[in-house]
Amino acid sequence: MGKPDTRRVDREIRKTNRKLEAVREREMWPLDGRERRAILAAMAGGSYRVVRGRSTDHADRRLESAWSSAETRLIAEITALQTERQRIVTEAAAAKSAKKSSGWW
């Protein structure tokens, strides 16, 4: 019995970590549609207020809130993937132990 096959989960963890770093750098590509719309709406609202010569405090808060919710979503995805990886490893260890204990030696 070899090592547990966690390649798929490991690849997803790496991909999600790259997405998280991109969100922290304020890149738009890893965002889902809802998050992208929220950020673009906040930017448009802030631009409108700048043109009118008003304060952009509310738009800035909305923008920061949208970025932080995207970051929170990706952190939750990474946590779920790591939990799934641990479950796979634990199941493989239990199967290996059961196989060893049921044999002659």
Secondary structure, DSSP 8 states (H G I E B T S, - for coil): ------HHHHHHHHHHHHHHHHHHTT-STT--HHHHHHHHHHHHHHHHHHHTT---HHHHHHHHHHHHHHHHHHHHHHHHHHHHHHHHHHHHHHHHHHHHHHS--
